[in-house]
Amino acid sequence: MLVISLTAIPPRFGQLPWVLAGLLAQGADAVALTIPRRYARFDAAPLPLLPEGVTLVETETDLGPAGKLTAAAGAFPGADLLICDDDWRYGKGWAEALRAARRPGLAVAGSTWPTERIGRKGGTVAQGFAGLLVPGDIAHRIPPPPEPAWAVDDIWISGWIAGLGGRIVEAPAARAACEPLASPGALQDRGDRAAANRDTAALIHAAFGIWPLG
């Protein structure tokens, strides 16, 4: 089973129906939207009318952007999860490009960068905006991030994939099918992003012994 999953924040609710409509056209078994009952950064706001076929997954607290994986893994046990963002439009062939590269033990990303960018050796970080397909046997073992990693889900999720014995490969054709939308309320505006990146990578190294300084 393949589930496309995302979270959304109130400043982007206006464009959400169009994002969801594009995801519903990708041919997955389900599309899941994770929404907290209380946001950490925003006042509560009514959701727009969701397209038919979208499953709403509600959480008591705001799990941050990683909730698109951790909450969905609980709602769809054993499913492969294709996670993405609420400020990108996903065109024809996006999900299929990721699915075509799927193999046992592999997570497939539309775009990646090396951990050397943040002073750590030997790792690959998936950029969630272009999509990341996580196998079900890995997805359900990744916990919600602690506070230092709350805003940097790409590093947290990628580190756990590697720590659990998985590997991330890139499917450039998926990135080519993505188009950015307006991005109000971006997490880049929340505190010191570079410090959060470094702190999260240090947590991954402490947990698994991977990504040493270098």
Secondary structure, DSSP 8 states (H G I E B T S, - for coil): -EEEEEE--GGGGGGHHHHHHHHHTT--SEEEEEEESS-SSS---------TTEEEEEESS--GGGHHHHHHHHHSTT-EEEE--TTEEE-TTHHHHHHHT--TTEEEES-EEEGGGGTBSS-EEE-GGG-EEE-HHHHTT-----GGGTT-HHHHHHHHHHHTT-EEEE-HHHHHTEEE---TT-GGGSS-HHHHHHHHHHHHHHHHS-S-B-
